[in-house]
Amino acid sequence: MVLVKNGQVASDYWQHIEDTDPLPQAGAVTISWARWLSERDSITRGPSELGVRLPNTIAADDVGADAGRFGLITVTYPNIGDGRAYSQARILRSRAAFKGEIRAIGSVVRDQLQFMQRCGIDAFELPEKALTEDWLAALSEFDLFYQPAEDSRPWIARQRHGRN
């Protein structure tokens, strides 16, 4: 797996812990949403050390106030035709005001990277066979947009009226 974060190849310092594994005393870890729900009162890690893997079947509004406890939230694309993670990312950024890393995992495809980024996703797990430079280019293929989005890029209507 290749990790791209903020438009660059990055190292992944997060350790992904299974539900049956004990939580290590130190280091940045991610846990499943189910584990978070069952153990939230006993988990004492700070927001920079704890991440959660959010399945796409969970409404992002359900994360709510808990979002601030996490340094990383992964959103899952189980297949190319399932776009619920776009909505999750957008809601986490806009309604929950989540400032941490939102990472796309699963069936991440090159042609959708910029759309994912516009929804607030700032990190992507690319397939092993990905030509990284080509995939990075996808993040800047378009520079004019008709809609406002979470990435705060100016959109055409505002540009027409001189307001970026």
N, C-alpha and C positions, 0 to 999 in steps of 0.2 A: 504494500500500500504506500502511495505517495501522498503526503499531506501538503496542501496548498493553503496558506493562511495570509490574508491581506495581500493577495496577488503574488506571493513568493513561495517557493518551496521552503518548508519549515520542518523542524524536528518535532516529534510528538512526545512530549514528556508526561502525558497522561497515561496512567495504568488503568486498564479496563477490568474491573473486578466482577466476577460472576456472583450470582445470588448465594451460592453455597460457600463461597470463599470468605475467610475472615478479612476485615478491613485492616490494612497495614497501619502502623502508628504514624508514619510520615509519608510525604509525597502526595502528588496530585492524583486522585482516583475518580473514576466514573462508576456509578452504580445504575442499575435499572430503575425505571420509574416505580415498578412494583416494590422493589426493595426500599426505595425512599418512602413510599406510603406506609410500609409496615414497620420501618425502623426510624422514622424521622425524629422521634423524641430522644432516641439514644445516640444519634449521630451528632457529634460535637465539632466537626471540622468547620473551618471558616470558609467563606465563599470562594477564595482563591485556590482552595485545595479540593473542593468537591464539585464533581460534575454529575449530570444525570443523562441517561440515554432515554429519550422520550419516543415511545412508539407513535406511529402516525395515527393510531386509533384514539389517542387522548386529545381532548380539546385543549388548546393552549391556554385558554382562560382558566382551566383547572390548575394550572401551575401557579397562577396568580401571585400572591405575595411571596410564595416560596422561591420565585425566580431570583431574587436578590441573594439567596443563600448559595447560589451556584456560580462557579467561574466558567463553566462550560455546559452547554446543553446541546446534545446531538439530536438532529431531526432525521428521520429515516425515510428513504425512498425505496420501498420494497420492489418496485418495478417502474419502468419508464412511463407508464400511463397513470400512475398514482401521484397526484399533486397535492395531497393534504399537507405535506411538510412546508410547502410555500406559504400556506395560510398560517401554520403554526409559527413560522419564523416572523412573519409580518406582525402577528398579534403579540408575540413575545417582545418585539422591539417597540411597537406603538402603545399597546395597552398596559403591558407589564413593565415597560421602560427598562427592559433587560439590556445591560451594557456589556456583558461578558461575551465570550465566544459562542457563536452558533455554528455548528459544524454539520454539513450534509454527509450522510453515510448511506451505503447501500448502492442502488442503481443510479449512480451519478453519471450523467452523460455530458459530453463536451458542449453540445448545442444548447443546453439549459443552464450552463454555469452563470452567464450574465443575468439571466432571469432570477436565479437563486440569489445571486449577489444583490440584486435590486430589492429583493424581499427582506434583506437583512442578514443573510448568511454570509459569514466572513471567512469560513474555512471549509475545505472540501477534501474528502478522502477519495483520491483518484484510483482507478483500477491499476494493477501492476503493469499492464501492457500499454498504458497511456504514454503518448509522446508528450512529455511534460511541457516543453516549449510551445507546442501547438495548443495545448489545453490552456496555458497561461494567456496566449493571444486571444482566446475566446472571451476573456474578461473585459477586453477593450475593443471588440469588433465594432460595436455601435456606439456612437457618441451623441446621438440625438434621440430624445425620448418624448413620447406623447403624454405620458402619465407621470405624476409625482410618485415617488417610491421611498423606501426606507434608506436608500443609499445617498439621499440628499443631492443627487445630481440635478442641475437645472433642466427643466422640461420646456418644450417648445413654446407653449402658451406664455410662460413667464419670460422667456427669452424675447418673444415678439414685443412684449411690453416693456422691455428693458429692466426687468426685475429677475435677477438670478437668485 
